[in-house]
Amino acid sequence: MSLTSQTEKASDPDWARRYTTTKDVPFYVENIDEKVGPDVRRLLEDYSKIPPEDVLPHVYEIRDKAWAIRSYPCTGIGMWLKTNLPKFPNYAQVLDILKAGGSLLDIGCFMGHDLRRIVFDGAPAEKIYATDIVNHWDLGYELFRDSDRFSAHFIEADILHPNERLQALTGTLDVVTIMCVIHQWEWDDQVLALTQIAKLLKPTPGSLAMGYQLGSIGQNYHPKGDLHKSAVYLHSPDTLSRMWNEVGEQTGSKWTCSSEFKTWEEMQWDAKDAMFLGPETKMLLWIAERVE
């Protein structure tokens, strides 16, 4: 198998298709009522104009459609209903960048829930871009009922192998976000992804990359097994900073990376939903800023 086909397989692994016809897996939760918290309910009621009594049936209908596309744990558990950008300490700064005419790309955008939130909070959508390996974007229009007014740009692409449309953004972006994506890969593929991100961002101090993913307070490398369907590398703050140093060396740039572990509760996860991940697995939130 070629290196290209191996990394393409890493971006859209077989296991993500394996369970689309069954819900008998530990990362599918039948009742996700509690995941429809105040943030997403406000979006669905005030932004999408969905009557309050219709919100939950609408969410379950969309979840079933998303599961049939890919059996992602975030879909089964209902974590796609949580807006993540507002959890970052620099959210106000990102909002100001966009209001001032800056641009943002969300990698692994899924249905675009974070992007609806930042637009709802006042950011213009014209310079917002989104990309994902599989198209859930169209389902996002159905979820938020805004196909006639949400003007962000979707690019179906693989960040490990950017296509022409994604490459056209090289050196133009102020902010790149990547949520719940990097942890599905081993070290080398993660370096490749972050290197691509560094190239997409403007080559000037102040450019920002932000994300969160599964991390580990113990073992970092996890081989393929029953829990991890492919070999993965789960970071600590130290290893993630080391990786950004490596990215800097490969791209002739310099980055500072601040990161911290978050509790499941801080990320609005139900801790029992994450028990199958093991006690050493935590959520790692990070911000990398270009300084040279």
N, C-alpha and C positions, 0 to 999 in steps of 0.2 A: 504494500500500500504506500502511495506517495505521501510526502509530508503535507501537501495541500489537502489531500483527501482525508488525512488523519485529523487535521485541524478543523476542516469543515464538519467532520463527524463530532468533534468536541463542541462545536457551536450548536449543533442540532442533534443531540445524542439519541440513540435508538430508544432508550428507556422513556424518553418524553412522549413517545408514541405508544409505548407498550400497554399502558393502562387506560387508554381513552375509551375502551368499551367496558370497563369494569370500574367499580368504586370501592372494591374490597382491598384497600391499601391503607396503611396507617396515616398517610398524608391527605386523605379525603375525609372531611368532617361533614356529616349530614346537615347539622344545624349551624348555620353561620349568622344567625340573627344578630348576635352580639358584635359581629364584625362591622355591622352597619352602624358605625358610631356617628357622633354629631357632625364631624367634618364631611364625610361622604353623604350623609343624609342632607346636610345643608346644600351641598352641590346638586344632588339629585332633585331636591325640592325647589331651591331658589334659582339655580342655574338652568337645570333641565326642565323645570316646571312640571315635575311628576307629582301627582297627588300623594299625600303622605301614606294613604292606605294602599297605594299601588307600589310603593318602593320595594318592599320585601319580595313580593312575587316577581317583580321586574329583575331584581338582583339574582334570584335563583334561576330564572330563565336564561339570563346572560351567562351565569356560571356554568350551566350545563352546555351551552354552546362553546364556551371557551375550553372546557375540559375535553370536548370532542375534537378540538384542534390539537392540543398538547396537554398531557397529564402532568402539568407542573405542580409541585407541592404548594406553591403560593396560591394557585387556583383552587386546589382542593381544600386548603385550610381557610381560604378567604382573605389572605393577606393583601391581595390586589385591591381590596377595598380601603386600605389605609393609605392616606397621603403621606409621603415621606419627606419631600423637600422642606416643609415647615419645621421638621425636627432638627434641621441643621442650624447651628448657631449663627451662620452668615446668611440666612434666608433673606433677611431684609436687604443685605448688600446685593444679592443676586436679583432681587426684585428691582432695586434701583438701577442696576446695570441694564436690565431689559427696558425699563421705562425711559432710560437715556438713549435708547437705540441700539443696545448691544444684542448679541445673538447667543443662543443656547441650543445645544444638542443633547437629547436624552437617549442614551443607549440602553436597549432592553426596555423600550417604552411600554410594552404590552398594549393596553387599551388607551394609554395616554391620560391616566387619572391625575398624575402629578402635574401635567401640563395644563389640564383644565383648572386645577386649583390655582396655579400661578397666574393664569389669565383671569380667573375670577377675582383674584386679589389685585388686579390692575395692570398686569403686564400685557403689552400688545403681542398678538400671536404671529405677526408677519415675519419675525426673525427667530421663531422657534422651530426647531427641527427635531424629528424623532426617527429612530431607526430600530429595527428588530430583525432577527433572523427569520421569523415567521410572522405573517400578517394577522395580528389581532386588532389592528388599528381600525379596520372597517367595523368590527364589533363594538369598538369604542364609540363610534357614531351612534350605534343602536343603543348602547348603554346611556349615553348622555343626551341623545336626541338633538344633536347640534350640527348635523352635516351641512346645514345651510348657513352656519355662522362661525364655525371653528376653523380658522385658516392656517393653522400650523401645518408644516410640510412633513409628510411621511416618506421615508426611504426604506424599502425592504432590502436589507443588506446584512452582511456578516462583518462585524468589526475586525475579525482576524484576517479577512480578505476583502477589503473595501472595494465595492464596485465603482464604476465611473461616476455615478451620481454622488456617492458618499465622498469620493476622492475630490470632487469639485469644491468641497467645503474646506479643504486643506488650508490652514493658516488664516482662517476667517472667523473663528469662533471665540467668544469671550469666556464661555462656561460650557463644560461638558459634564453631564451627570451619568452615572452608571449604577443602577440599583439591583442588587440580588442577581448579579451576572458573573462576576469574576470568580466566585467561589466554586464554580462548576469545572474549573480548569486546573491543570498542573502549573508549576512555576513558569516554564518556558512560554506557554500560551498566554499566561497572565502578563508576562513582560511584553509579548507581542501586542496584546490588546492595549496596554497602557502606553506603549510606544506609538501606536496608531493615534491614541487620544492626544498625546503630546504634539503630534504632527498636525492634527486638526485644529488645535488651538492657535491663537495668534502668537507669533514668536516674540512676545514682549512680556516684561515683568507684570505680574498681576493677573495673568490668565489663570483660570481656575478649573480644576478637575475635582469632582466630588462623588462620593458613593458610599454605599453600605453593603455589607455582605456577611455571610457566616464567617466567623473567626474561631480561634481556639486558644484556650488558656493552657493547653497541654501540647499534645502531638500536633504538628503542623501538616506533615504529609500523611495522607490516608490512601492506601491502595484500594483498588477496585474490590468491592465486596457486597455483602447483602445490604448494608446501609448506604454506602456510596457506590452508585451504579457505574461510576468510572473513577479513576484515580484523581484526587483533588488535593490542592494545597490550601489550607485554612490559616490565615495570617494571625499574627499578634501585631501590636503596634510597631515593635522593633523590626519584624521581618517585612512589613509593608513599607517602612521608611527605607530599608535596604533595597527593596525592589525599585522604589522611585529613584534612588541613587543610580541604580543600574540603567534605568530608563534615561536619566540625564546623561550618563556616559554614552549611551547609544545615539542620542539625538543632539549632542553638543549643547545641552541646556542644564539648568540647575533648578531643583525643586525643594521646597520644604513640605513635609507631610505631617500633619497632626491627625491623630486618630485616638479613639477611645472605645473600650467595650461598653455596650449598653445592655441593660437588663431587658428581658423579654417584655416586661411591663412598660419600660420606657419607650420601647418600639411599638407598643400597643399590640403585642402578641399575647395570646393566652399561653402561659408556660406549659400547660399540659399538652398543647398542640405541638410543642417542640421537644417533648420527652424522647421521641424516637431518634433525635439527633445525638443524644448522649449528654452527660453532665459537663464535659469540657467545651462544648460548642456554645459560643456566645455570638451576639451581633456586634460587628465592628463598623463604626461610622468614621469616615475620614474625609479630609480636605487637603488637596495638594495645590500649592500655588507656585507658579514659575517666578523665580527671583533673578535669573540671568538667562 
